[in-house]
Amino acid sequence: MTGTLTSDTEIRTVRAGGPGPGPVRCSVGDLLLADLPVSVVFFHDRPLDPDALADGLARALGHLPEFAGRLRTDGGGGLWIDPDDSGVPFTVADAPYTLTEALDRMALPANGLVDHVRAGRARREPLPLLTVRLNRLADGAAALGVSWHHAVGDMQTFALLMRTWSACTEGTALPEVLRAADRDLQLDAHLPAEDCGTPALRLPDPAEAAELRRAVAGASLANRTVQVWFSPAETDRLRTAYSTGAGRRLSANDALCAHLLHVLRELDGAGDEEQTLTMPVNLRRVLGLPDGTLGNLLGEIRLPYRPGTEPARYAAELRTAVEEFTEKHLSVRSNLRFLDTIGRDRVTDCVPAGFDPARRTLTISSWCRLGLQDLPLAGHRPIAFSPAATLQLPWTSWLVEGPRGEGHLYTLVLPTRTAARLRTATALLHPHRHPDDPAPAVAPRRLL
């Protein structure tokens, strides 16, 4: 490791000590997400030892060298990860916030707690694919901000890094890792011969492409982040009510997704309009791949919410879509056929079909059941975990376990007016909250 030191900030480069086994050819799924960073923050109620963290990270990078590498492109538009051990910048800095104040900052696009990976530039320049920032808070607590390049992998891949990092600081067994030199070939061997027949990506026309660029450029001014907490008992009541209304057993995710889209439709007066929910799906479980498989192994369900549909009925439709995913929503081969039609070199001009902010298409990414709050680092488990929105793109949202793993924390980015309406819609948001329900163990002051 190498580093520089100022009065209150230390920046070091963490390396494994040697390169990985060889370059990795990214899949089409990786390419579609190759301009996006993903950032999260783990909150701890006590200090963390930066040297123990850095030493553990160095060992973890030896098992997952993709995170310490750099990207390169080839002449045919392909994208590669070179696991060359260029390293990961690790920053340790004093931050003038208490734990509660740091939690409050998660609703700000520039919260100062995480160094976002510069994803777009990393395809053209040898920039890091992972950054780590340890913030030493004013009251002795800590906020660990981590950002990674989406081309390296999805949330399941990041969870594998965190499990490996935890194992390396705690001396426990390492999780298994399954990598491939060519990710498309690896996936092809597990795909059924046919899928739903409809690609999950599209090529915007010039007018829409220009509008999407304007939306991205003005995102931080036009949108706001809101966070909502549902207690365990409240979620159980919601799920039970919707299961009764639907006449079948539903999951907490089914009920929460249906309820949240219903609330937003009510706030925006969209009762006479169709609105779509997009929900990413982990293809590992669908295709029988091990949890330790690296990459962006994601499909998506796109389910319209039609006028007049009761939220319990919509939750049941979502459950059916999950059960019928392989036959009716799996689209990997359809994506490849679509790219063969337009030319693979145009993949960077495409967008996921579920990304359509002009039509208020809501994306809910569930990061639950990954066990991230159960993972100790340098001897201490986090007490809270939150996504850190990087681009403030409207109608994007994330569902994670709440503080200390209790209940559900919902983070969403909305147009400013819709966000303001949501902040005053407590009764609509929480019809199943009881006055004696306990508050979360630790939370931002602006939590709904």
Secondary structure as the mmCIF struct_conf table of DSSP 4:
data_model
#
loop_
_struct_conf.conf_type_id
_struct_conf.id
_struct_conf.beg_label_comp_id
_struct_conf.beg_label_asym_id
_struct_conf.beg_label_seq_id
_struct_conf.end_label_comp_id
_struct_conf.end_label_asym_id
_struct_conf.end_label_seq_id
STRN STRN1 THR A 2 LEU A 5
BEND BEND1 SER A 7 ASP A 8
STRN STRN2 THR A 9 VAL A 14
BEND BEND2 GLY A 17 GLY A 18
BEND BEND3 PRO A 21 GLY A 22
STRN STRN3 VAL A 24 ARG A 25
HELX_LH_PP_P HELX_LH_PP_P1 CYS A 26 SER A 27
HELX_RH_AL_P HELX_RH_AL_P1 VAL A 28 LEU A 32
TURN_TY1_P TURN_TY1_P1 LEU A 33 ASP A 35
STRN STRN4 PRO A 37 HIS A 44
BEND BEND4 ASP A 45 ARG A 46
HELX_RH_AL_P HELX_RH_AL_P2 PRO A 50 HIS A 63
HELX_RH_3T_P HELX_RH_3T_P1 PRO A 65 ALA A 68
BEND BEND5 GLY A 69 GLY A 69
STRN STRN5 ARG A 70 THR A 73
TURN_TY1_P TURN_TY1_P2 GLY A 75 GLY A 76
BEND BEND6 GLY A 77 GLY A 77
STRN STRN6 LEU A 79 ASP A 82
STRN STRN7 VAL A 88 ASP A 94
BEND BEND7 PRO A 96 PRO A 96
HELX_RH_AL_P HELX_RH_AL_P3 LEU A 99 ASP A 104
HELX_RH_3T_P HELX_RH_3T_P2 ARG A 105 ALA A 107
BEND BEND8 LEU A 108 LEU A 108
TURN_TY1_P TURN_TY1_P3 PRO A 109 ALA A 110
BEND BEND9 GLY A 112 LEU A 113
HELX_RH_AL_P HELX_RH_AL_P4 ALA A 119 ALA A 122
TURN_TY1_P TURN_TY1_P4 ARG A 123 ARG A 124
BEND BEND10 GLU A 125 GLU A 125
BEND BEND11 LEU A 129 LEU A 129
STRN STRN8 LEU A 130 ARG A 136
TURN_TY1_P TURN_TY1_P5 ALA A 138 ASP A 139
BEND BEND12 GLY A 140 GLY A 140
STRN STRN9 ALA A 142 HIS A 149
TURN_TY1_P TURN_TY1_P6 HIS A 150 VAL A 152
HELX_RH_AL_P HELX_RH_AL_P5 MET A 155 GLU A 170
TURN_TY1_P TURN_TY1_P7 GLY A 171 GLY A 171
HELX_LH_PP_P HELX_LH_PP_P2 ALA A 173 GLU A 176
STRN STRN10 LEU A 178 LEU A 178
BEND BEND13 ALA A 181 ALA A 181
STRN STRN11 ASP A 182 ASP A 182
HELX_RH_AL_P HELX_RH_AL_P6 ARG A 183 ASP A 188
TURN_TY1_P TURN_TY1_P8 ALA A 189 HIS A 190
BEND BEND14 LEU A 191 LEU A 191
BEND BEND15 ALA A 193 ALA A 193
BEND BEND16 GLY A 197 THR A 198
BEND BEND17 ALA A 200 ALA A 200
STRN STRN12 LEU A 201 ARG A 202
HELX_RH_AL_P HELX_RH_AL_P7 PRO A 206 ALA A 217
TURN_TY1_P TURN_TY1_P9 GLY A 218 GLY A 218
HELX_RH_AL_P HELX_RH_AL_P8 ALA A 219 ALA A 222
STRN STRN13 ASN A 223 PHE A 230
HELX_RH_AL_P HELX_RH_AL_P9 PRO A 232 ALA A 246
TURN_TY1_P TURN_TY1_P10 GLY A 247 GLY A 247
BEND BEND18 ARG A 248 ARG A 248
HELX_RH_AL_P HELX_RH_AL_P10 ALA A 252 ASP A 268
TURN_TY1_P TURN_TY1_P11 GLY A 269 GLY A 269
TURN_TY1_P TURN_TY1_P12 GLY A 271 ASP A 272
BEND BEND19 GLU A 273 GLU A 273
STRN STRN14 GLN A 275 ASN A 282
HELX_RH_AL_P HELX_RH_AL_P11 LEU A 283 LEU A 287
TURN_TY1_P TURN_TY1_P13 GLY A 288 GLY A 288
TURN_TY1_P TURN_TY1_P14 ASP A 291 GLY A 292
STRN STRN15 THR A 293 THR A 293
BEND BEND20 GLY A 295 GLY A 295
STRN STRN16 LEU A 298 TYR A 305
TURN_TY1_P TURN_TY1_P15 PRO A 307 GLY A 308
HELX_RH_AL_P HELX_RH_AL_P12 PRO A 311 GLU A 323
TURN_TY1_P TURN_TY1_P16 GLU A 324 GLU A 324
HELX_RH_AL_P HELX_RH_AL_P13 PHE A 325 LYS A 328
TURN_TY1_P TURN_TY1_P17 HIS A 329 HIS A 329
HELX_RH_AL_P HELX_RH_AL_P14 VAL A 332 ILE A 342
HELX_RH_3T_P HELX_RH_3T_P3 ARG A 344 ASP A 349
STRN STRN17 VAL A 351 PRO A 352
TURN_TY1_P TURN_TY1_P18 ALA A 353 GLY A 354
HELX_RH_3T_P HELX_RH_3T_P4 PRO A 357 ARG A 359
TURN_TY1_P TURN_TY1_P19 ARG A 360 ARG A 360
HELX_LH_PP_P HELX_LH_PP_P3 THR A 361 THR A 361
STRN STRN18 LEU A 362 SER A 366
TURN_TY1_P TURN_TY1_P20 CYS A 368 ARG A 369
BEND BEND21 LEU A 370 LEU A 370
HELX_RH_3T_P HELX_RH_3T_P5 LEU A 372 ASP A 374
STRN STRN19 LEU A 377 LEU A 377
TURN_TY1_P TURN_TY1_P21 ALA A 378 GLY A 379
STRN STRN20 HIS A 380 HIS A 380
BEND BEND22 ILE A 383 ILE A 383
STRN STRN21 ALA A 384 PRO A 387
BEND BEND23 THR A 390 LEU A 391
TURN_TY1_P TURN_TY1_P22 PRO A 394 TRP A 395
STRN STRN22 THR A 396 GLU A 401
HELX_RH_3T_P HELX_RH_3T_P6 PRO A 403 GLY A 405
BEND BEND24 GLY A 407 GLY A 407
STRN STRN23 HIS A 408 PRO A 415
HELX_RH_AL_P HELX_RH_AL_P15 THR A 416 ARG A 423
TURN_TY1_P TURN_TY1_P23 THR A 424 THR A 424
HELX_RH_AL_P HELX_RH_AL_P16 THR A 426 LEU A 429
TURN_TY1_P TURN_TY1_P24 PRO A 431 HIS A 432
TURN_TY1_P TURN_TY1_P25 PRO A 435 ASP A 436
BEND BEND25 ASP A 437 ASP A 437
HELX_LH_PP_P HELX_LH_PP_P4 PRO A 438 PRO A 440
BEND BEND26 ALA A 441 VAL A 442
TURN_TY1_P TURN_TY1_P26 ARG A 445 ARG A 446
#
